[in-house]
Amino acid sequence: MDQNTLSKIKNYIEKNSILPKIIVIYGPTACGKTSLSIEVAKFLETEIISADSRQIYQDMDIGTGKVTEEEMQGVPHHMLDIISPLEIFSMAEYEKQALPSIENLINRWKIPVLCGGTGLYIDAILYKMARPDSEPDWKYREELENIRLEKGNQFLWNMLFSVDPEYAKELEVNNFRYVMRGLEVFRETGISKRDSKDTKILRFDPLFITPYSDENRENLYRNINTRVRSMFDMGLENEILKIAEKYGWNCPGLTTIGYKEVVDSLQGKISKDRAIELIQQHSRNYAKRQITWNKKYI
C-alpha cells in the first residue's frame, strides 16, 4: 500500500460521517485489487466482502482468479463459494446475502472492505434503489428469452448495443437479465436504461480506492495475457473437467469467460492455443467495460 493510499485511509477514518463507512476497492480484472484489499483489511483489522460475480461459485477457483487461503493471510473473506455452478445469482440475491455481513462488521465498529470488479454488485451494496412503478412486459421478456435460447447471450447483447451502446458497454455479455431489462426499458421509453428515473439512495459513506490508472492500461493487458497462461499452467483444464463431471457441461458457471472457451477446446471445437487467445481477448474486452463502468467512482 503506497503512502498516498495510506494517507487517504487515515483521513477517511478521522472524518465525521452520518452514514456508516465502507471502503470500496474496485478496478478491472488483473489490476491488483485482491492484494491491495488484503493490505487495507490487515491495516484496519477488518474483513473483506467480495463483489465478484464469478467467485461466488464453488469449485471455480483457477479460472476466476479466486483468492487462496495463503493469499488471504488470515483475513476473513465473505461472499466466496456460496452457490454451485448450476445456479444463477441475481444482483438482488447478492444484496440480500452480502448486507448482513457488512452490517455485522459495522456493529462491531469495523469498517468493511468491499472488493471486486462487478459494478452491479458494488452498486447493490452502496445504494438503495427507489424505483418508479412500472409494469413488466412479460410478453416481450418471453420473446427475448426465446431469442437468447436460440441464438445465445452474445446475440442478445448485440441487440442492446445496436440501440443503447453506452449501457451495453457497462454489461457483461452473460449478464442477460440486465441486457433484457435494458432492451425492455428502451422499447418502452425510447431512452437508455442509464437515463431512467430510478433514484439511488446512498446507504454508506464510501471511500473508493483503485490500484488501476489509465496510464497503466497496456501493463494491465499484459497482466491479463500472462494471467490467462498461468491459469492453464495451474490446471484450469482439469478444474473444468471436474466441474463438468460434477455439474454437467451445460451448467451456468461454465458459460463465463475463461470457462466457455476451454469447454469448446476440450470438446474439440477449437484448439487449446485458440482457447487461450479467446480468453485473453474476452478478458481484455471485459476489462474495458469495467473501466467504463468504474469512471463513476472516480
LUMGU-252436 format. One record per residue (C-alpha): residue in three letters; x negated, y, z. Coordinates in pm, whole numbers. Each point is the difference from the previous one (the first is absolute). Layout:
REM residues N
@aa->Ala; xx->X; yy->Y; zz->Z
...
This chain:
REM residues 298
@aa->Met; xx->0; yy->0; zz->0
@aa->Asp; xx->-155; yy->329; zz->-108
@aa->Gln; xx->-18; yy->309; zz->217
@aa->Asn; xx->271; yy->181; zz->-197
@aa->Thr; xx->249; yy->-281; zz->60
@aa->Leu; xx->-100; yy->-26; zz->366
@aa->Ser; xx->50; yy->374; zz->44
@aa->Lys; xx->345; yy->-18; zz->-162
@aa->Ile; xx->104; yy->-278; zz->236
@aa->Lys; xx->-128; yy->180; zz->311
@aa->Asn; xx->185; yy->319; zz->-98
@aa->Tyr; xx->312; yy->-202; zz->-71
@aa->Ile; xx->-11; yy->-168; zz->341
@aa->Glu; xx->-18; yy->338; zz->173
@aa->Lys; xx->280; yy->150; zz->-208
@aa->Asn; xx->338; yy->53; zz->165
@aa->Ser; xx->285; yy->-166; zz->-188
@aa->Ile; xx->370; yy->-50; zz->57
@aa->Leu; xx->5; yy->-316; zz->-211
@aa->Pro; xx->-196; yy->-315; zz->85
@aa->Lys; xx->-339; yy->-18; zz->-169
@aa->Ile; xx->-111; yy->-255; zz->-257
@aa->Ile; xx->-315; yy->-26; zz->-211
@aa->Val; xx->55; yy->-105; zz->-361
@aa->Ile; xx->-298; yy->-145; zz->-187
@aa->Tyr; xx->92; yy->-18; zz->-366
@aa->Gly; xx->-157; yy->-29; zz->-342
@aa->Pro; xx->-25; yy->-223; zz->-307
@aa->Thr; xx->-102; yy->-363; zz->10
@aa->Ala; xx->-370; yy->-72; zz->70
@aa->Cys; xx->-78; yy->351; zz->127
@aa->Gly; xx->-100; yy->-104; zz->355
@aa->Lys; xx->322; yy->46; zz->200
@aa->Thr; xx->-42; yy->-317; zz->207
@aa->Ser; xx->-344; yy->74; zz->140
@aa->Leu; xx->90; yy->362; zz->71
@aa->Ser; xx->322; yy->-97; zz->178
@aa->Ile; xx->-191; yy->-237; zz->228
@aa->Glu; xx->-252; yy->271; zz->87
@aa->Val; xx->282; yy->243; zz->82
@aa->Ala; xx->195; yy->-258; zz->201
@aa->Lys; xx->-308; yy->-94; zz->205
@aa->Phe; xx->-73; yy->367; zz->69
@aa->Leu; xx->359; yy->59; zz->118
@aa->Glu; xx->31; yy->-341; zz->172
@aa->Thr; xx->321; yy->-61; zz->-190
@aa->Glu; xx->147; yy->-246; zz->-253
@aa->Ile; xx->58; yy->-13; zz->-375
@aa->Ile; xx->327; yy->-40; zz->-188
@aa->Ser; xx->-54; yy->-123; zz->-355
@aa->Ala; xx->192; yy->175; zz->-277
@aa->Asp; xx->-83; yy->-242; zz->-280
@aa->Ser; xx->278; yy->-165; zz->-199
@aa->Arg; xx->-208; yy->-311; zz->-78
@aa->Gln; xx->-181; yy->-60; zz->327
@aa->Ile; xx->336; yy->-70; zz->162
@aa->Tyr; xx->-16; yy->-343; zz->-170
@aa->Gln; xx->-131; yy->-306; zz->180
@aa->Asp; xx->-270; yy->-208; zz->-175
@aa->Met; xx->-80; yy->286; zz->-241
@aa->Asp; xx->-333; yy->115; zz->140
@aa->Ile; xx->-272; yy->16; zz->-265
@aa->Gly; xx->207; yy->152; zz->-280
@aa->Thr; xx->142; yy->273; zz->223
@aa->Gly; xx->-332; yy->94; zz->162
@aa->Lys; xx->153; yy->-71; zz->339
@aa->Val; xx->-211; yy->97; zz->300
@aa->Thr; xx->-168; yy->-297; zz->168
@aa->Glu; xx->-21; yy->-74; zz->372
@aa->Glu; xx->-369; yy->89; zz->-8
@aa->Glu; xx->66; yy->331; zz->-177
@aa->Met; xx->270; yy->91; zz->255
@aa->Gln; xx->-267; yy->22; zz->272
@aa->Gly; xx->263; yy->-73; zz->262
@aa->Val; xx->238; yy->275; zz->-111
@aa->Pro; xx->362; yy->-130; zz->3
@aa->His; xx->175; yy->17; zz->-338
@aa->His; xx->373; yy->-5; zz->-68
@aa->Met; xx->209; yy->-77; zz->-312
@aa->Leu; xx->-237; yy->-260; zz->-141
@aa->Asp; xx->111; yy->-357; zz->-90
@aa->Ile; xx->364; yy->62; zz->92
@aa->Ile; xx->182; yy->-172; zz->-290
@aa->Ser; xx->-60; yy->-291; zz->-237
@aa->Pro; xx->-79; yy->51; zz->-370
@aa->Leu; xx->352; yy->-125; zz->-71
@aa->Glu; xx->160; yy->311; zz->147
@aa->Ile; xx->65; yy->350; zz->-133
@aa->Phe; xx->-53; yy->280; zz->249
@aa->Ser; xx->170; yy->339; zz->-35
@aa->Met; xx->-108; yy->342; zz->122
@aa->Ala; xx->291; yy->-5; zz->247
@aa->Glu; xx->-115; yy->-335; zz->140
@aa->Tyr; xx->-354; yy->132; zz->35
@aa->Glu; xx->129; yy->304; zz->190
@aa->Lys; xx->212; yy->-219; zz->229
@aa->Gln; xx->-292; yy->-225; zz->95
@aa->Ala; xx->-283; yy->256; zz->13
@aa->Leu; xx->168; yy->275; zz->203
@aa->Pro; xx->28; yy->-200; zz->327
@aa->Ser; xx->-378; yy->-63; zz->-2
@aa->Ile; xx->-64; yy->369; zz->-55
@aa->Glu; xx->243; yy->105; zz->271
@aa->Asn; xx->-157; yy->-250; zz->239
@aa->Leu; xx->-341; yy->160; zz->-52
@aa->Ile; xx->141; yy->349; zz->50
@aa->Asn; xx->170; yy->-111; zz->322
@aa->Arg; xx->-343; yy->-115; zz->119
@aa->Trp; xx->-143; yy->345; zz->-76
@aa->Lys; xx->-197; yy->-122; zz->-300
@aa->Ile; xx->-14; yy->160; zz->-344
@aa->Pro; xx->89; yy->-265; zz->-263
@aa->Val; xx->-216; yy->-36; zz->-311
@aa->Leu; xx->209; yy->-68; zz->-311
@aa->Cys; xx->-225; yy->-132; zz->-275
@aa->Gly; xx->82; yy->-109; zz->-353
@aa->Gly; xx->44; yy->80; zz->-363
@aa->Thr; xx->375; yy->-56; zz->-37
@aa->Gly; xx->144; yy->350; zz->-6
@aa->Leu; xx->359; yy->-117; zz->38
@aa->Tyr; xx->-91; yy->-174; zz->326
@aa->Ile; xx->-179; yy->307; zz->131
@aa->Asp; xx->303; yy->217; zz->-82
@aa->Ala; xx->233; yy->-254; zz->161
@aa->Ile; xx->-182; yy->54; zz->328
@aa->Leu; xx->-58; yy->374; zz->-17
@aa->Tyr; xx->348; yy->103; zz->-109
@aa->Lys; xx->360; yy->-65; zz->83
@aa->Met; xx->203; yy->29; zz->-315
@aa->Ala; xx->326; yy->195; zz->1
@aa->Arg; xx->156; yy->-110; zz->-327
@aa->Pro; xx->305; yy->154; zz->-168
@aa->Asp; xx->298; yy->-229; zz->-38
@aa->Ser; xx->3; yy->-169; zz->-339
@aa->Glu; xx->159; yy->-316; zz->-123
@aa->Pro; xx->-242; yy->-256; zz->-148
@aa->Asp; xx->63; yy->-99; zz->-360
@aa->Trp; xx->12; yy->-377; zz->51
@aa->Lys; xx->84; yy->-72; zz->-362
@aa->Tyr; xx->-306; yy->189; zz->-123
@aa->Arg; xx->-220; yy->-164; zz->264
@aa->Glu; xx->117; yy->-342; zz->-118
@aa->Glu; xx->-80; yy->100; zz->-357
@aa->Leu; xx->-350; yy->110; zz->104
@aa->Glu; xx->-55; yy->-319; zz->198
@aa->Asn; xx->92; yy->-208; zz->-305
@aa->Ile; xx->-247; yy->201; zz->-209
@aa->Arg; xx->-269; yy->-54; zz->263
@aa->Leu; xx->57; yy->-375; zz->16
@aa->Glu; xx->-4; yy->-31; zz->-377
@aa->Lys; xx->-285; yy->240; zz->-88
@aa->Gly; xx->-196; yy->49; zz->321
@aa->Asn; xx->-94; yy->271; zz->248
@aa->Gln; xx->-232; yy->178; zz->-244
@aa->Phe; xx->281; yy->48; zz->-252
@aa->Leu; xx->223; yy->147; zz->273
@aa->Trp; xx->-277; yy->234; zz->112
@aa->Asn; xx->-52; yy->110; zz->-361
@aa->Met; xx->371; yy->89; zz->-16
@aa->Leu; xx->-43; yy->231; zz->299
@aa->Phe; xx->-323; yy->146; zz->-139
@aa->Ser; xx->177; yy->91; zz->-325
@aa->Val; xx->252; yy->223; zz->183
@aa->Asp; xx->-174; yy->92; zz->327
@aa->Pro; xx->-377; yy->-44; zz->-46
@aa->Glu; xx->-108; yy->196; zz->307
@aa->Tyr; xx->206; yy->-211; zz->239
@aa->Ala; xx->-96; yy->-320; zz->-182
@aa->Lys; xx->-370; yy->79; zz->55
@aa->Glu; xx->64; yy->-4; zz->375
@aa->Leu; xx->136; yy->-355; zz->-7
@aa->Glu; xx->-175; yy->-334; zz->-34
@aa->Val; xx->136; yy->-206; zz->-288
@aa->Asn; xx->119; yy->-277; zz->233
@aa->Asn; xx->186; yy->242; zz->227
@aa->Phe; xx->304; yy->-67; zz->-217
@aa->Arg; xx->267; yy->102; zz->252
@aa->Tyr; xx->-129; yy->357; zz->2
@aa->Val; xx->-45; yy->-7; zz->-376
@aa->Met; xx->367; yy->-97; zz->-31
@aa->Arg; xx->104; yy->275; zz->239
@aa->Gly; xx->-200; yy->253; zz->-201
@aa->Leu; xx->180; yy->-107; zz->-317
@aa->Glu; xx->334; yy->13; zz->176
@aa->Val; xx->-58; yy->351; zz->138
@aa->Phe; xx->-114; yy->128; zz->-339
@aa->Arg; xx->303; yy->-150; zz->-170
@aa->Glu; xx->239; yy->151; zz->257
@aa->Thr; xx->-157; yy->345; zz->30
@aa->Gly; xx->-231; yy->52; zz->-296
@aa->Ile; xx->-278; yy->103; zz->239
@aa->Ser; xx->-300; yy->-178; zz->147
@aa->Lys; xx->28; yy->-199; zz->322
@aa->Arg; xx->-285; yy->224; zz->118
@aa->Asp; xx->237; yy->298; zz->-24
@aa->Ser; xx->299; yy->-166; zz->168
@aa->Lys; xx->155; yy->163; zz->303
@aa->Asp; xx->-113; yy->-251; zz->261
@aa->Thr; xx->-110; yy->190; zz->312
@aa->Lys; xx->-312; yy->-114; zz->184
@aa->Ile; xx->-9; yy->52; zz->376
@aa->Leu; xx->-346; yy->-36; zz->151
@aa->Arg; xx->-22; yy->-251; zz->287
@aa->Phe; xx->-363; yy->62; zz->95
@aa->Asp; xx->-268; yy->265; zz->-13
@aa->Pro; xx->-245; yy->-171; zz->-237
@aa->Leu; xx->-371; yy->54; zz->-54
@aa->Phe; xx->-87; yy->-117; zz->-352
@aa->Ile; xx->-350; yy->-138; zz->-59
@aa->Thr; xx->-137; yy->-159; zz->-316
@aa->Pro; xx->-344; yy->-135; zz->-88
@aa->Tyr; xx->73; yy->72; zz->-368
@aa->Ser; xx->-85; yy->312; zz->-199
@aa->Asp; xx->54; yy->64; zz->-372
@aa->Glu; xx->-372; yy->65; zz->-42
@aa->Asn; xx->-56; yy->-370; zz->79
@aa->Arg; xx->257; yy->-141; zz->-242
@aa->Glu; xx->-258; yy->-174; zz->-218
@aa->Asn; xx->-152; yy->-158; zz->311
@aa->Leu; xx->348; yy->-115; zz->99
@aa->Tyr; xx->48; yy->-174; zz->-334
@aa->Arg; xx->-338; yy->-169; zz->34
@aa->Asn; xx->96; yy->-114; zz->352
@aa->Ile; xx->324; yy->-145; zz->-136
@aa->Asn; xx->-183; yy->-192; zz->-272
@aa->Thr; xx->-254; yy->-134; zz->250
@aa->Arg; xx->267; yy->-93; zz->252
@aa->Val; xx->194; yy->-201; zz->-258
@aa->Arg; xx->-305; yy->-207; zz->-89
@aa->Ser; xx->-80; yy->-56; zz->368
@aa->Met; xx->355; yy->-129; zz->56
@aa->Phe; xx->-67; yy->-278; zz->-249
@aa->Asp; xx->-329; yy->-77; zz->174
@aa->Met; xx->189; yy->-21; zz->331
@aa->Gly; xx->242; yy->-261; zz->-138
@aa->Leu; xx->298; yy->191; zz->-140
@aa->Glu; xx->88; yy->-283; zz->-239
@aa->Asn; xx->10; yy->-257; zz->281
@aa->Glu; xx->212; yy->236; zz->210
@aa->Ile; xx->253; yy->25; zz->-282
@aa->Leu; xx->7; yy->-376; zz->-56
@aa->Lys; xx->83; yy->-49; zz->368
@aa->Ile; xx->273; yy->266; zz->-13
@aa->Ala; xx->152; yy->-158; zz->-312
@aa->Glu; xx->-6; yy->-345; zz->161
@aa->Lys; xx->167; yy->131; zz->314
@aa->Tyr; xx->250; yy->248; zz->-144
@aa->Gly; xx->21; yy->-69; zz->-375
@aa->Trp; xx->-149; yy->178; zz->-302
@aa->Asn; xx->294; yy->240; zz->-29
@aa->Cys; xx->-1; yy->139; zz->355
@aa->Pro; xx->19; yy->383; zz->13
@aa->Gly; xx->-342; yy->29; zz->163
@aa->Leu; xx->-169; yy->-141; zz->-309
@aa->Thr; xx->151; yy->270; zz->-224
@aa->Thr; xx->-219; yy->275; zz->148
@aa->Ile; xx->-326; yy->144; zz->-136
@aa->Gly; xx->-293; yy->-233; zz->52
@aa->Tyr; xx->221; yy->-307; zz->14
@aa->Lys; xx->215; yy->-1; zz->-313
@aa->Glu; xx->-307; yy->28; zz->-223
@aa->Val; xx->-172; yy->-295; zz->168
@aa->Val; xx->321; yy->-203; zz->-22
@aa->Asp; xx->-7; yy->52; zz->-378
@aa->Ser; xx->-366; yy->-108; zz->-3
@aa->Leu; xx->60; yy->-311; zz->208
@aa->Gln; xx->292; yy->-93; zz->-225
@aa->Gly; xx->-218; yy->30; zz->-308
@aa->Lys; xx->169; yy->307; zz->-148
@aa->Ile; xx->-313; yy->218; zz->17
@aa->Ser; xx->-365; yy->-56; zz->81
@aa->Lys; xx->-154; yy->65; zz->341
@aa->Asp; xx->-206; yy->288; zz->-141
@aa->Arg; xx->315; yy->156; zz->-145
@aa->Ala; xx->175; yy->-37; zz->336
@aa->Ile; xx->-286; yy->187; zz->167
@aa->Glu; xx->19; yy->278; zz->-259
@aa->Leu; xx->377; yy->32; zz->43
@aa->Ile; xx->-16; yy->14; zz->379
@aa->Gln; xx->-265; yy->270; zz->-22
@aa->Gln; xx->210; yy->195; zz->-250
@aa->His; xx->327; yy->-39; zz->190
@aa->Ser; xx->-170; yy->91; zz->329
@aa->Arg; xx->-147; yy->316; zz->-152
@aa->Asn; xx->342; yy->95; zz->-137
@aa->Tyr; xx->154; yy->-63; zz->341
@aa->Ala; xx->-267; yy->219; zz->160
@aa->Lys; xx->93; yy->280; zz->-242
@aa->Arg; xx->364; yy->-23; zz->108
@aa->Gln; xx->-105; yy->4; zz->365
@aa->Ile; xx->-212; yy->310; zz->-58
@aa->Thr; xx->297; yy->175; zz->-161
@aa->Trp; xx->228; yy->-91; zz->292
@aa->Asn; xx->-258; yy->98; zz->261
@aa->Lys; xx->-28; yy->357; zz->-125
@aa->Lys; xx->296; yy->91; zz->217
@aa->Tyr; xx->-196; yy->-94; zz->313
@aa->Ile; xx->-283; yy->245; zz->-74
